[in-house]
Amino acid sequence: MKNKVKITGKEIIALGFKSGKWFPEAIAHINANELSETDMIAYLEQFKVVEIDLLENPADFKINIKAENELEESNVNAVVKSMEVLMKTPTIVDGAIMPDACPTGSSGTIPVGGVVVVKNAIHPGMHSADICCSVMLTDFGNAKPKDVLDAAHAVTHFGPGGRDRNEQFRFPSDLLAEIEANPFLNNQKCISAARAHLGTQGDGNHFLFVGTSKNTGNTMLITHHGSRGFGANLYSRGMKIAERFRQELSPKTLKQNAWIPFDTEEGKAYWEALQIVRKWTKKNHEVLHDATLHKLGKQPENRFWNEHNFVFKDGDLFYHAKGATPLDKKFMPDITGPRLIPLNMAEPVLIVDGKTTNNNLGFAPHGAGRNVSRTQHRKSKKGTVKDIFREETKGLDIRFFSNEIDITELPSAYKNAATVRNQMKEFGLGEVIDEVQPYGCIMAGDWQKNAPWKNKRRQYKRRNKS
C-alpha cells in the first residue's frame, strides 16, 4: 500500500495561512492523523488570523489643555490632530492629553503629555525608549542646600554611556536573577547596560535638583531620569516583537502603534520585563540619593518617587502614560507619598496629590512641556550663550556636568509654568500640597560640543588646512 504524501508548511501557506509558531504542531497533527484535505482545512480554521482593521469611529479622548497665545495654538492643534489619528488604533478605548502636551514624531504618535487606555495590549511605542522616566525626592532635613548640591555633584554621572568598572555601584543579586530569568532581558547587552548605567542620569531634560520645602524649610534633593540603556534595549526588542504581531494582526495600524497582545506568552514576558525595568530605575535613583546622604553623614527624613513614562495595568486595561504623572494609587503598588511635577530649573518642583476623574483618567501633567523644538528655541535666542544663561538663571546655582551650557534646557525653552499650573487647577489635574523652591540644579549640558569624535574631526581639519 502506497504511503500518503506528507504535508509541509508550503501546502498550508498555499491554502492561505500565514506561517506561525503553531506550524510544527499543526503539521505533525495533520500527518500523524493522515487528514483528508477537507478535514485538514477544517482543522486549520482554528489558526486562521482575521486581520483587525482600524476603528471606524475613533475612540474619544479628553483635552485638558487650551492655547493662550498663537504659539500655543499651533502646538495644541498639532497635538490634537496627532491624537485624532492615534485614536483609530483598534486596541484603544480612551485617552487624554495634559497641559504640558507637545507633539513628538509623525502624525498618529502619542504626544508627550498623552495618556492612552487600551484593552489587553502593550504598545512599546507608547512608552518609548525612556521606559519609566521618573522622579525621586529625599528630604535632607536641615542640611544646607549648597552642601547637598556639592555632595550630589561628586557622586552623580551625566552624559552618554555608563560608569567605569571601578566606579560602578554594587548590583543587587536578586535583581540580577530576575533579569537573567526574563527572555526580553537576559542577553549580554541588556545585562552590561544594567550594571554600567546604574547610578547614571543620561542627558536631555534629566536633572539633579536641590531646593527647600515651602512648608517646612527642609532641604530636598530631587532626581529626574529613566532606565537609560537598560530600558532602551527592552524597548528595541519590544518594538520588533510588536511589529511581528502588527504584520499578522493589523497591518493597517501605524508602525509606531504596533502592540503585543497581553494574553500571549510574549505579552506576559514583556509585562514582567517592564516591572523589572521599573525596579532597576527606582534603584538607579536610590543609589545616587543614598551616596549623597552617606557623603554628608545624614539620614533621610522622608523619600518618595513616581514614574511619569510607563504602562499601568488595571484589570485588562493598560494605561500608557507618555509623560503623565499617575494620581491614582492603584497605578503605583509601592506608593509612599505624594507625586512630583517639575516645571523648569527656575521654578518650584510641585508636590501634588489628587483624585481620579473622568477627565484626568487618574493622571496629571509631568512637567511644563515645550511649545517649540530644541532647534527652534535655539534659533529664537539672541545674544551670547553666556548672556542668555546669566539672564535666565539669576540667583540660582545652575551647573552643567559637561561644563558646556545647554540653552535648550533653560527656562525659556519650556511652556509658561504659571499657565501649566493654572490649567492643572482648571481641569482638576492634582492639588499642589507643597513646593520645593529652587536653589540649584545639575544637568548634562551640551556634552556633544566637545565630544571625542568632534575633537578628532576638528584636529583633522586643522592638519589638512596647515
C-alpha positions, 0 to 999 in steps of 0.5 A: 500500500502506497504511503500518503504524501506528507504535508509541509508548511508550503501546502498550508501557506498555499491554502492561505495561512500565514506561517506561525509558531503553531506550524510544527504542531499543526503539521505533525497533527495533520500527518500523524492523523493522515487528514483528508484535505477537507478535514485538514482545512477544517482543522486549520480554521482554528489558526486562521488570523482575521486581520483587525482593521482600524476603528471606524469611529475613533475612540474619544479622548479628553483635552485638558489643555487650551492655547493662550497665545498663537504659539500655543495654538499651533502646538495644541492643534498639532497635538490634537490632530496627532491624537485624532489619528492615534485614536483609530488604533483598534486596541484603544478605548480612551485617552487624554492629553495634559497641559504640558502636551507637545507633539513628538514624531509623525502624525498618529504618535502619542504626544508627550503629555498623552495618556492612552487606555487600551484593552489587553495590549502593550504598545512599546511605542507608547512608552518609548525608549525612556521606559519609566522616566521618573522622579525621586525626592529625599528630604535632607532635613536641615542640611544646607542646600549648597552642601547637598548640591556639592555632595550630589555633584561628586557622586552623580554621572551625566552624559552618554554611556555608563560608569567605569568598572571601578566606579560602578555601584554594587548590583543587587543579586536578586535583581540580577536573577530576575533579569537573567530569568526574563527572555526580553532581558537576559542577553549580554547587552541588556545585562552590561547596560544594567550594571554600567548605567546604574547610578547614571542620569543620561542627558536631555531634560534629566536633572539633579535638583536641590531646593527647600520645602515651602512648608517646612524649610527642609532641604530636598534633593530631587532626581529626574531620569529613566532606565537609560540603556537598560530600558532602551534595549527592552524597548528595541526588542519590544518594538520588533516583537510588536511589529511581528504581531502588527504584520499578522494582526493589523497591518493597517495600524501605524508602525509606531502603534504596533502592540503585543497582545497581553494574553500571549506568552510574549505579552506576559514576558514583556509585562514582567520585563517592564516591572523589572525595568521599573525596579532597576530605575527606582534603584538607579535613583536610590543609589545616587540619593543614598551616596549623597546622604552617606557623603554628608553623614545624614539620614533621610527624613522622608523619600518618595518617587513616581514614574511619569513614562510607563504602562499601568495595568488595571484589570485588562486595561493598560494605561500608557502614560507618555509623560503623565504623572499617575494620581491614582494609587492603584497605578503605583503598588509601592506608593509612599507619598505624594507625586512630583511635577517639575516645571523648569530649573527656575521654578518650584518642583510641585508636590501634588496629590489628587483624585481620579476623574473622568477627565484626568483618567487618574493622571496629571501633567509631568512637567511644563512641556515645550511649545517649540523644538530644541532647534527652534528655541535655539534659533529664537535666542539672541545674544551670547550663550553666556548672556542668555544663561546669566539672564535666565538663571539669576540667583540660582546655582545652575551647573552643567556636568559637561561644563558646556551650557545647554540653552535648550534646557533653560527656562525659556525653552519650556511652556509658561509654568504659571499657565501649566499650573493654572490649567492643572487647577482648571481641569482638576489635574492634582492639588499642589500640597507643597513646593520645593523652591529652587536653589540649584540644579545639575544637568548634562549640558551640551556634552556633544560640543566637545565630544571625542569624535568632534575633537578628532574631526576638528584636529583633522581639519586643522592638519589638512588646512596647515 
